C-alpha cells in the first residue's frame, strides 16, 4: 500500500564512530517539517555507535532509526544528469515527507547511468537535487540558490556553510536557476549530507564551470576537517 506524504517525516544525518554531525540542525529541520505535515515529534534518544548515513524517521510507530553505508565518499568533482522534479501540493513541497520513493527512483536511475547525482528540473529551471542542493556562482560573483517557492528541500549543509559564504564576500541571491545561468556559471557546487561540497563538472554531457573552485573550497572549510 502506498503511503502518503503526511505518513512520516525524516532527516538523514552523517555519522562517524557514533558522532552525528550537525545533529542540532537536523533535529530543527525535522521539527519544522513535522509541523508542516501535522506530525507530532515524540521525545526520543539517539542510539549509540551509529555510523554511515543515519535516517531518523518519525511516523505512527514513533521514532525509527536506520543506517546505510555512504553512497560514496565525498566527491571533489561530480557528474550529473537532469530529471523531472517530483511535485506535490504547496504545503507538502519542500519537506522530507513519507512519500519519498520518487526521489529514490531518480537516484537509482542516475547511478545506473554512471552519474554521481541527479538535478531536478521544473519549468526549465533546476529546483533541487535528488540528495543535494545546487548553488551557482555566476560570472559577476553572485551565488544563486533556487527560491524555496520552487519546491526545493531545506538543506542542512547549506545552513551550515551559508555564513561562511557570506563572510567570504559573496552575495547570495534567490531566484531561478535557469539554463543560461547554469551554462555560464563559474562554479556549481553541490551541497549534501552524503556528498559534502562537490563541484559539478558535467551535466547531461555538457561541461559546467570554468575550472575554478574557490566557492567549493569555502564550503569545504566551513564543513570542517573532522566532518570529512
C-alpha positions as CSV (number, residue, x, y, z in Angstrom):
1,X,0.0,0.0,0.0
2,X,1.4,3.4,-1.0
3,X,2.0,5.7,1.9
4,X,1.0,9.3,1.6
5,X,3.4,12.2,2.3
6,X,1.9,13.0,5.7
7,X,2.6,9.5,7.0
8,X,6.1,10.3,8.1
9,X,8.8,12.9,8.4
10,X,12.6,12.2,8.3
11,X,16.1,13.5,8.1
12,X,19.4,11.8,7.1
13,X,22.4,12.6,9.2
14,X,26.1,11.8,8.5
15,X,27.7,9.8,11.3
16,X,31.2,8.5,12.0
17,X,32.0,6.4,15.1
18,X,28.9,7.3,16.8
19,X,29.1,11.1,16.3
20,X,26.3,12.6,14.3
21,X,27.4,15.7,12.5
22,X,25.3,18.9,12.7
23,X,22.6,16.9,14.6
24,X,21.1,20.1,16.1
25,X,20.4,21.4,12.5
26,X,18.8,18.1,11.5
27,X,16.6,18.0,14.5
28,X,15.5,21.6,14.0
29,X,14.6,20.8,10.4
30,X,12.8,17.6,11.4
31,X,10.7,19.7,13.8
32,X,9.9,22.3,11.2
33,X,8.9,19.8,8.6
34,X,6.8,17.8,11.1
35,X,4.8,20.9,11.9
36,X,4.0,21.4,8.2
37,X,3.0,17.8,7.8
38,X,0.9,17.7,11.0
39,X,3.1,15.1,12.7
40,X,3.9,15.3,16.4
41,X,7.6,14.6,17.3
42,X,7.9,12.4,20.5
43,X,10.8,12.5,22.9
44,X,13.5,10.1,21.8
45,X,17.1,9.1,22.4
46,X,19.7,8.7,19.8
47,X,21.2,5.1,19.7
48,X,24.9,4.8,20.4
49,X,27.6,3.7,17.9
50,X,25.8,4.8,14.7
51,X,28.0,5.0,11.5
52,X,27.2,5.9,7.9
53,X,24.1,7.7,6.7
54,X,21.6,7.6,9.6
55,X,17.9,8.1,8.8
56,X,15.8,9.4,11.6
57,X,12.2,8.9,10.8
58,X,9.1,9.7,12.8
59,X,5.8,8.0,11.9
60,X,2.8,6.4,13.6
61,X,5.2,3.9,15.3
62,X,7.3,6.7,16.9
63,X,11.0,7.5,16.1
64,X,12.7,5.0,13.9
65,X,16.5,4.7,13.1
66,X,18.2,3.0,10.2
67,X,21.7,3.2,8.8
68,X,23.2,2.6,5.4
69,X,26.7,3.0,4.0
70,X,27.6,6.2,2.3
71,X,26.6,6.2,-1.4
72,X,30.2,7.2,-2.0
73,X,32.9,9.0,-0.1
74,X,32.7,12.8,-0.6
75,X,33.5,13.9,-4.1
76,X,35.7,16.8,-5.1
77,X,34.1,16.7,-8.5
78,X,30.8,15.2,-9.7
79,X,29.0,14.5,-12.9
80,X,25.2,14.9,-13.1
81,X,22.1,14.2,-15.2
82,X,18.8,16.0,-15.1
83,X,15.4,14.6,-14.2
84,X,11.9,16.0,-13.9
85,X,11.3,17.2,-10.4
86,X,8.6,15.4,-8.4
87,X,5.7,17.6,-7.5
88,X,3.4,17.7,-4.5
89,X,1.0,20.3,-3.1
90,X,2.4,23.6,-2.0
91,X,2.2,22.6,1.7
92,X,4.0,19.3,1.2
93,X,6.6,20.6,-1.2
94,X,10.0,21.3,0.4
95,X,9.5,18.8,3.3
96,X,11.2,15.5,3.9
97,X,8.0,13.5,3.9
98,X,6.7,9.9,3.8
99,X,6.2,9.6,0.0
100,X,9.9,9.7,-0.9
101,X,10.0,6.8,-3.5
102,X,10.1,9.2,-6.4
103,X,13.5,10.6,-5.2
104,X,14.9,7.1,-4.6
105,X,14.0,6.1,-8.1
106,X,15.6,9.2,-9.6
107,X,18.8,8.4,-7.6
108,X,18.8,4.8,-8.7
109,X,18.4,5.9,-12.4
110,X,21.2,8.4,-12.1
111,X,23.5,5.7,-10.7
112,X,22.5,3.3,-13.5
113,X,23.8,5.9,-16.0
114,X,27.1,6.3,-14.2
115,X,26.3,9.7,-12.8
116,X,27.0,10.8,-9.3
117,X,23.9,12.9,-8.9
118,X,20.6,14.0,-10.5
119,X,19.5,17.6,-10.6
120,X,15.7,18.1,-10.7
121,X,14.2,20.4,-13.3
122,X,10.8,22.1,-13.3
123,X,9.7,24.6,-16.0
124,X,13.2,24.7,-17.5
125,X,14.9,25.5,-14.2
126,X,16.9,23.4,-11.7
127,X,14.9,23.5,-8.5
128,X,16.8,20.9,-6.4
129,X,18.9,17.7,-6.5
130,X,18.0,14.1,-5.7
131,X,20.0,14.4,-2.5
132,X,22.0,17.6,-2.9
133,X,21.3,21.3,-3.1
134,X,22.9,23.1,-6.0
135,X,24.4,26.6,-5.6
136,X,25.6,28.5,-8.6
137,X,28.4,31.2,-8.7
138,X,27.7,33.4,-11.7
139,X,30.2,35.4,-13.7
140,X,29.5,38.5,-11.6
141,X,30.4,36.8,-8.4
142,X,26.9,36.3,-7.1
143,X,25.9,33.0,-5.5
144,X,22.4,31.9,-6.6
145,X,20.2,29.4,-4.9
146,X,16.8,28.2,-6.1
147,X,14.0,30.0,-4.2
148,X,12.0,27.9,-1.8
149,X,8.8,28.6,-3.6
150,X,10.0,26.5,-6.5
151,X,9.9,23.3,-4.4
152,X,13.5,22.7,-3.1
153,X,14.0,21.0,0.2
154,X,15.7,22.8,3.1
155,X,19.4,21.9,3.1
156,X,21.2,21.4,6.4
157,X,24.6,21.5,4.7
158,X,23.6,24.9,3.1
159,X,22.6,26.2,6.5
160,X,26.0,25.3,7.9
161,X,28.0,26.9,5.1
162,X,25.9,30.0,4.3
163,X,27.5,32.3,7.0
164,X,31.0,31.3,5.7
165,X,30.0,32.0,2.1
166,X,28.8,35.5,3.1
167,X,31.8,36.1,5.3
168,X,34.0,35.4,2.2
169,X,32.4,38.3,0.5
170,X,29.8,36.6,-1.7
171,X,26.4,38.0,-2.2
172,X,23.7,35.3,-2.0
173,X,20.5,35.7,-4.1
174,X,17.4,33.6,-4.5
175,X,16.0,33.1,-8.0
176,X,15.5,30.7,-10.9
177,X,18.5,28.5,-11.8
178,X,17.7,28.6,-15.5
179,X,19.6,27.0,-18.3
180,X,21.5,30.2,-19.2
181,X,22.7,30.8,-15.6
182,X,23.9,27.3,-15.1
183,X,25.6,27.1,-18.6
184,X,27.5,30.3,-17.9
185,X,28.4,29.6,-14.3
186,X,31.9,29.9,-12.9
187,X,31.1,27.2,-10.4
188,X,28.2,25.0,-9.5
189,X,28.6,23.4,-6.0
190,X,26.5,20.5,-4.8
191,X,25.8,20.5,-1.1
192,X,24.6,17.4,0.8
193,X,24.9,15.2,3.8
194,X,26.3,12.3,1.7
195,X,28.3,14.4,-0.8
196,X,29.7,17.2,1.2
197,X,30.6,20.1,-1.1
198,X,31.3,18.7,-4.6
199,X,31.9,20.8,-7.7
200,X,29.6,19.9,-10.6
201,X,31.8,19.5,-13.7
202,X,29.4,17.9,-16.2
203,X,25.6,18.0,-16.6
204,X,23.9,15.9,-19.3
205,X,27.3,15.6,-21.0
206,X,27.9,19.4,-21.1
207,X,30.9,20.9,-19.3
208,X,30.0,23.1,-16.4
209,X,32.0,25.9,-14.8
210,X,35.4,27.4,-15.8
211,X,37.5,25.1,-13.6
212,X,37.8,27.4,-10.6
213,X,36.9,26.0,-7.2
214,X,37.0,29.0,-4.8
215,X,33.4,28.7,-3.7
216,X,33.8,24.9,-3.2
217,X,36.8,25.4,-1.0
218,X,34.9,27.9,1.1
219,X,32.2,25.3,1.6
220,X,34.6,22.5,2.4
221,X,36.4,24.6,5.0
222,X,33.0,25.6,6.5
223,X,32.1,21.9,7.0
224,X,35.3,21.3,8.9
225,X,38.1,18.8,8.6
226,X,36.6,16.4,11.1
227,X,33.4,16.1,9.1
228,X,35.3,14.9,6.1
